[in-house]
Structure formats: C-alpha cells, structure tokens
Amino acid sequence: MTDRDNTLPYIDQFREFITHTNPISDNSWKKLCTIMEFRKFEKGVRLLDYMQVENSLRFVGKGIVKCEDHYNEKSFVYDFRVAPIILAETVSLLNGTRSRITLETVTECELIELPRIAFMEIMSSSLDITRFGAFGIVNYLGMTHYKQALLRTLNAEERYKQFLKEFPSVALEVKLEDIASYIGVTQQSLSRIRKNIIWEEGEKELEYLSNELEVVHGKNATIF
C-alpha cells in the first residue's frame, strides 16, 4: 500500500478528534491534508530527543508514546500518550526553542505528522485552526493539572492503582522503572507496594492487571 493508503484510516480519526475538540472549516481541513505525512515507527524510537527543537505536530493513530522530562541531570516520566491522540512538545513547537523533553515510542506506532513550519504557516492564516490549537492546549493543561493533583494528594498505593485504572493498555508494555517514575516512587518501593497492596471490592480487574505485571516482567522484578 502507498503511504496515502496507510494514512486513510487515521485521517478520519484525526478529523473526528479535531471536530470533538473545536471544529474547523472544510477549507482549513483541506489545507492540513496537503501537509500530512504518514509515519510508522518501531518500539523504542525517539520521536523527539533532549535539546532538539520539536519539528512536528503529530496525530498518533496507533500505539503508545512515553513522555520524559529532563532537568538538572535528572529525569522522570510525566505522561504516557495513548492513541488516538495529539502529540507534540508544545513550547518547543510554538516557540522554536530546544526541548528538555523526550518522546519515545513504547510500542510500534503509526501516526500522521504535520511539519512544524508548514503547520505554523497554516495556523497563522486560519483562525479556526488557531482556536483548535488553543482549545487543545487548554484541555491538555486541565488534564495535566488534574494528574498533578492526584499525584500530590494520593498515597503511593493509591497512585499505583490510579495508574492501572488510567493506563491499562500501558501497564504491560512499559518497564517497571517507568511506572515507578510516573507515580513518583523508587522501583524498590513499587515492588513493595505491589507485594503488600490491599485490593478493595470492585478492584478485581486492577488486581488481575497487577498480577499480570509479575508474569510479564518476571519474578525477579518483585524481589529485592
């Protein structure tokens, strides 16, 4: 199949995503279609590396991407982006500044890329696309603030349960150290949490998923 053939299933997803966020005109949509590029990446590929300038706005149609922040020679996982979803390091994309964030594929990913310069030119001449971008940023900030509130107010065991609830498709794909980083504990602490956790009524699915982690990562991942 051609790249266009591969892209078709995700073009409809992308238009639906935009319409749900903030609708744009057919003319503006046609402009976006002219710059779309289909890309496919294997697991473990850096879509954006530390100190690079973000060069694309992406619509991930298939797969999972890990977002990792780097600061003062330390790093932490702050999000997982699960398809279908928009993906970009927004500050770097809009300002052309170097990113302190890395974006890495956790699974095989298929996505549509909108090159930065071409997208910025279209956005500057299309008010509805500008509004879509603004609404997208506001929605993402709201979600980020909510996640930070959870991380600040829940204890470690509750944060682990919240991770399983929010990211069931991610749990079996990522490393235990990434899960630990996301919920703000050491890998050793995560192992103790998983060993001693108390499951409540109505959490059977989460318990099953947690047990599956032991199978996927091996017995040694839970013994320290």
Buried (B, 14 or more C-beta within 10 A) or exposed (E): EEEEEBBEEBBEBBBEBBEEBBEBEEEBBEBBBEBBBBBEBEEEBEBBEBEBBBBBBBBBBBBBBBBBBBEEEEBEBBBBBBBBBBBBBBBBBBEEEEBBBBBBBBBBBBBBBBBBEBBBEBBEEBEBBBBBBEBBEEEBEEEEEEBEEBBEEBEBBBBBBBBBEBBBEBBEBBBBEBBBBBBBBEBEBBBBBBEEBEEEEEBEEBBEBBEEBBEEBEEEBBEE
